[in-house]
Amino acid sequence: MKKLRKMKLGRVVLIVATAALGMASGCGSGSAVSKIGIDCSDDKQCGGMGFCTGQEFCSVECDAHEDCGCPMDTTNGDVADGACDVGCDAGRCTRVCNNDSDCNGRTRCVSGFTWSGCA
């Protein structure tokens, strides 16, 4: 009986650990958020749920930084301090940058209100 409990507990721990790892990894490599900031000419290149902006880079609509993959309750100051690689700016997710070399293709590092993003 004791051995059976240990086996059940082990399975529960394995299932919980697997679920936590999946949640912690966030978006997969094919997701729209992982494609933010890459060059594009149409929406299909942006992971299915994203869109190609007029400046020809992939983005995703957002209301808050966590919509872009940042931790819950991330502030503009947190983004400026490097809390995440992508932040929400003017309703779309944008790659965070320090200079133009942080940006892909035709995008450049543009100073924002409290943090800079590739546009």
C-alpha positions, 0 to 999 in steps of 0.5 A: 500500500505504501509503495502504491502511494509513492507511485501515485505521488511520483506521477502527480509530481511528474504531471505537475512538473511537466505542466509547470515547465510548459507554462514557464516556456510560454510561447513556442518557437512558431508562436506569434509572440516569438516572431515579433520584430522579424521582417515581413511582407504579409501576415502569414509570416507572423505566426498565424495570430500576429500581423505585419505592420506598415513598417514591415515587421511582425507584431501582435495586438496587446493591452498590457505587457503580459500580452507580449510575454512579460510577467503579470503586472509588468510596468513600463519601468520594468520593461526599461530595466530589462524585465522582458524582451518584448513590451506593449507599446501603442496597442502592439507588441514591440521588441525592446532595444538599446540600439539599432543592433538589437533590431532586425532587418529594416527596423531601428531602435526608437526611443519611447516614453519610458523604454525603447523599441524596434520600429 
